[in-house]
């Protein structure tokens, strides 16, 4: 009988994964390859064996936490790394940050945090790094006061923001900058939008209570509910049937402030993933047509998925808002909702990777794009119509200064007062700062066509 060759051992689906190693890989994707945190995390969690899905929450906590406190953790790591690690070993550097995050911000026993982090080097196939990790983490535990002194001496480490962004916020918000930075470093609440075409907010709060989910209404809107503790959407009563959506309260102002009416034609530009599109249809039944526009086919698909869950209909178009000649049918709109691409500095608490992915040289490009979109869409608005300009930024260069420039370029444009009950009035429009009334940072301005 011919001898058979030995077969390579298959990895059992029950083989334990090391959550620290997975979190380090996610962080590496963000800091080295400039991946979006959400995308990198979903990719890694989807790859977990079914028997290991219980580790998803821990992986997410560590990945988000490291990026939230990245600049602070980096300053600490530098104290005990004699020299920077090679480019090919940035996963080990990320793993060190994962270990430091556990020791500083998580309720993990110190010995477990150190041991599990050190063992994760083997899971990353770099056992040589175990001694390095062990030495650095134990040095931190012995010299915590030295780490605290380093943090206090470096503003970027103290506030865990890049120097350039810290300077921008401090200049633009001299009376609020420390509170803004603190809010950016907080864990964001989970906020829902109740579909009032299906039920009242009070009724849905009662359903949440019956399901054992603690929640409260946010008084500045008629639809927002904040959960005491985030839960998977699969646990939300009626989520799959479109009775409720996940959307921050500040974003829920858009449908109200647009002031659309039955019988009108509305364009939601830069609409993906479709949260505001769905809210517009819920808030204003009887629209003649709602057109939802976005540049990327994949993002337009997200709009369609959200509409399908809500059992609502809109015309979805793939196109560039700055160049409507390629998609506009020539029929004017009564209302334009223009939620432009921006620095997203108002939603850092939800997307801490913004601190790493955004660069100061991005701002002039974003400001130019915003102006192109406004100028491109303005001819599509009927005389007497309204354009609602929206950003999730707190930087005046993208907000009131952008609106001021637009008004100077267009003689037939005028600012329309907004009935805001939150935030603060600016020279043009209204600004909600991160953390105000438990909301994200958003800017709104309304422009009418003479």
N, C-alpha and C positions, 0 to 999 in steps of 0.2 A: 504494500500500500504506500502510495506517495505521501510523504509527510506534508501536512498543511502548514502554511506560514502563520505565525502568530498574528492575531488581529489586534489592532490598537484598541485600547480600553475606551469605552464610551463614557462620557460624563453623565452620571445619573442626574435626572431632574431633581433628585433629592439632595444633591451635593450642596452644602450650604454656601451661599455667597457672602462676601464680606461687604456690608453696607458702606463702610468707610471707603473702601476701594472704589465702589460704584460712584459715591459722591465725589471723590477726588477726580474721577474721569469726567464727570459732568462739569466740575469747576474748571478743569483743564480745557475743555471744549470752549468755554466762554473766554477765559483769560488768554489763551494761546491762539485759538482759531476764530475768535470773535463771533461764536455762535450765540443765538438767542438762548437764554437760560431755559425758557419754557420748552423750546424745541429739543434741546439737548436732554433735558430731564425726561420728557415724554418718551423719547427714543430709548433711553436707558431703562426706564421703568417697564416699557412694553417688552423689552428683551428678558425680563426676569422670568425664571421658571414659575409655573403656577404655584408650586409649593413654597415659593419665596416671596410672594406678593405682599406678605405681611410686613416686609421690610421697607415698603415704598414710602410710608410716612416718615420713617427715620432718615432715609436717603434725601427726601425732599427737604426736611428740616435742616439737615447739614448743608446741602447745596445752597439753599436760599440764605441760610445764616452766614456762611462763609462769604458770600458775595455782598451781603448787607454790611458786614463788618470787615470787608477785605482790607481797606487801607489801615485799619487799626491792627489787624492780625499780621499784615505785612511788616509793619514797624516792629512788632514783637519778634517775629521770625528772624529779622535781620540781626537781632542782638546775638543770636547763637549760631547763625550760619556764617562760617568763616569766609565763605565766598559763594556767589550765586551758583545754583545748580545749572548744569548744562541744559541746553534747549530740549534735548531728548529725555530729560529727567524732570520736566515741569510737572508731571503727575505726582512725583514725590514731593515737590514743593507744595502742590495743592493738598496733598495728604497731610503735610505738616500743618497747614492752615486748618484743615478739618479737625486735627487733634487739638489745636489751640482753641478753636471755636467751642468744642465740647467742654474743655476745662473752664472757659470763661463764661459761657452762656447757656449751658445745658445742665440738666439735673442728672448727670451721669457720674457714677462713682469715679473718683480720680484714677484709681488703679485700673478700672475697666476701660476708661477712655484711653489711657496710655497703652495698655496691653493690646486692645483691639486695633488701635491705630497702627502700632508697630507691626502687628501680624498682617495688616492689610498690604504691607510692602511685598509680602510673598504672593498675595493675590494679584498684585500688579507685575509679578514676575521679576521683582527687583529685591531679592532678599538681602543684598548688600546694604540696603538703606535702613535696615532695622536698627543698627547701632546708632546711626545718625539721628533717626527719629526719636529713639529712646533718650538719647543724650539731650536733645533740644527740649523735649517735653518735660523731662525731669528738671532741667535747668530752669525752665519757666516756673515750675512749682516751687523750687527753692528760692527763686529771686523775683517773686511777684512784685515787690516794691520797685525793683529796677525797671520792670516792664511798665508799671504805672507812671513812673517818672518820665519815661520815654514818651508815653502817650500824651502826658500833660505838656510836654515841650514841643510837640508837633501838631499844629492845628489839623492837618489832614488826618492824623491818627486819632486825635481827640474827638473829632466830629465824624470820622470815617466817610469823608468825601474827598474827591480829588481837589488839589489846590485851586485849579482854575475855576471849578464850579463853586467852590466855597467862596472865592473872591467875587464871582458874579452875584451870588445870592446876597452876600453881605453888602455889596454896593447897592443893589436894587431894593433891598428890604432892610434898611439899617435898624429899624425898630423890631423886626420880626425874625431876623436871620437865624438866631440860635433855636428858636422854637420850630422853625421850618426844618432845620437840619435834624433836630430830635424827632420830629414827626416822620421824616424820611426813613429813619432807622427803626421805626416801630413795625410790628407785624400788622398788616392791614386787616380790617374786619371783613367778614363776608356779608355783603349787602344784596338784597333781592329786590326785584321790581315786580309788584303784583299786577297781574293783568286784570284791570278793572272792568274789562268787557265780560269777564267770566265771574268775578266775585269782588266783594269789598275787601279792603285791607284788614278790617277787623275780623272778617270771616276767615281770612287766610291765617291770621295770627292764632285764631282758635284752633285751626287745623294743625298748625305747627305744635301748639301746646298738647293736643291730643297725641301727636307723634313723639312727644317727649323732647322737642327741640325748643330751647329757650330763645326768645326773640323779643324785640321791641320795635315800635314804629319810630321812624326818624321824622320829626315834626315839620321840617322845612319842605317836604314834598308830600304828595297825597298817595304815593305808591311805594315808597321805600321802607324796607324792613331790614333791620340789622340783627344777625344771629349772635348769640352770646359766644358760641364756639363754632367755627367752620365745620361743615359736614360735606360728604360727597353729594353731588347733585342727585344721585340715584336715591338718596334718602329723603329728598324734598317732596312732600305731597304734591302731586300734579305737575311735576317738572316735565316729565315726558309728554304730557298732554298740553303743554304750552300755557299752563295757568300761572306760571311764575318764571322769571329769568334772573340770572345773576348779572347785576349792573350796579356800579357805585351810584350813590345818591346824587353826586354832583353831575354825573352824566345824564341823570334823569331830568335835569332842567331843560335839556335841548328841545324835547318834543313840545313842552309847554311854551317856551320862549319863541319858538318858530312862529307860533300863532297862526297855524294853517287852519282852514275851514273846509267843510264839506263842499264838494264841487270844484275844488282847486287842483291844480297840477303841481306836484312837488318833486324836486330833485334832491336826493341825498347823495352828495358827492363824497368820495373817499369813504365809502360806507362800511367796508368790511371791519369787523366780522358780522355786522348787521344788528347790533344791539339797539342803536338809535332808529334804524329802519323799522324794526319790530315795534318799538315804543310809539313811533309816529302813527303806525297803523292801528295800534291799540287805542291811542289817545284821540285820534281824529278819524272815526269811521265816516265813510261817504266821500273820500277823496276820489276825484276823477281818475287820477293815476299817480302812483309813486314810483319814481325811477331811482334805482339804487345802482350807483356807479363805483367801480374800482378798477385799478390798472391791471392787477394780476388775476388770471383765470382761477388760480387756486384760492385766492381770497374771495372772489365772486362766488365760488362754490360754498364757502363758509356762510355767506349771506343766505344762499338758497337753503342750506341745511337748517339755519336758524328759523327761516320763514316756514319751512316745512314742519318743524316742531311746533310752531305757534299756529299752524293752520291758517297762515296769512299769505297774501299774494302781492307781489310787486314785480315790475319789469326790471330785470337785472341786466346790466351792460358792462362789458369789459372795455375800458377806454381811459384815456388820459384827461383828467379834469382841466389841465392847463391848455389842452388842444382839442376843443370840442368838435372841430370840423370833421374829425374822423368818426364820430358816433352820433352827433346831435341831428335830429330829424327836422329842425327848423321851427318846431312849435315851442313858444316861450313858456316859462314856468311862473307860477304865482309866488312860489317860495323856493329858496335855495338854502339847504343846510350844508355848510362848508366846514367840515371838521378836518382841518388840513394836517399834513405831516408836520411834526414839530419835534422839539428836543425831548418831549415827554418828561420834563423835569418835575411835573406835578404828580406823577404816578410812580416815583422811585420806590415808594414803600411796597408797591405791588411788583415792581420789576427792578430789583436792586442791581441787575447787570447793566442798567443804564449808566451807573457810575463808572463802569469800565469801558463800555462800548462807545459811549458818546465822547467826542473830542471837541475842543474849542473851535477847531477849523470847520466843524460841521455846521455851526450856527449861520455863517454867511450863506452857505448853500441852501439851508432850510428856509431862511428868510427870503431868498430869491425865488425858491419854489413856491412859497406861500403867495408871494406877489403875483407870480405867473398864473397861479390857479385863480386868484381873485379876479385878475384882469381877463383871463380866458372865459370865466363863467358869467361875468357881469352882463355881456350882451344877451344872455339867455333869459334874463329876468324881465318880466313885463313892467312897464311903467306903473308905479303904484305898488309894486311887489316889494318883498323883503328878503334880504340875505342875512342869515345868522352865521356869524364867524365864530368858530370854536377851536380852542386848542386845549391840550392837557399840559400846558407849560405855565410856568410862573415867571418867565423872563419877559420884561416889557418890550424888548426888541422884536419879539414874535407876536406880541399882543397889542397894547395900545399904540405903540409906535408904528406897527404894521398897518393898523386901521387908519391912523393919522395920515400916513403916506398914501394910502388908497384914496381917501377922501380928497387929498390934494390933487390927485391925478384925474379924478372924475367929477366934473362939475354937476352932473345929474345925480350925485350920491349925497346922502345926508344921514347922520347918525339918528337912530330912533331909540328913545329911552326904553329901558327894559324894566319890567316889574319884578326886580330881584328882591328876595327876602333873605339872602345869604351873601356872605363875602363882603366886598367893599368896592365902592365906586372908584374908577380910575379916571384919568383925563379923557379916555374913551373906553366905554364898556365896563365890565365888572370882573373882578378877580376873586376866586375862592382859593385860599392857600391850603396846602396839604395839612390835613389834620383838623381843619376848622369844622366844628360840628360833626366830627367823625367822617368827613368827606375827603376825597382826593382833590388835588389841585386842578382847577379848570378855569378857563377864561371864556367869557361870552361878550360879543358885541353885535348889535343889530344895525344893518345899513338899509335904508329905504331908497327906492328909485323915484326921483321926481317925475 
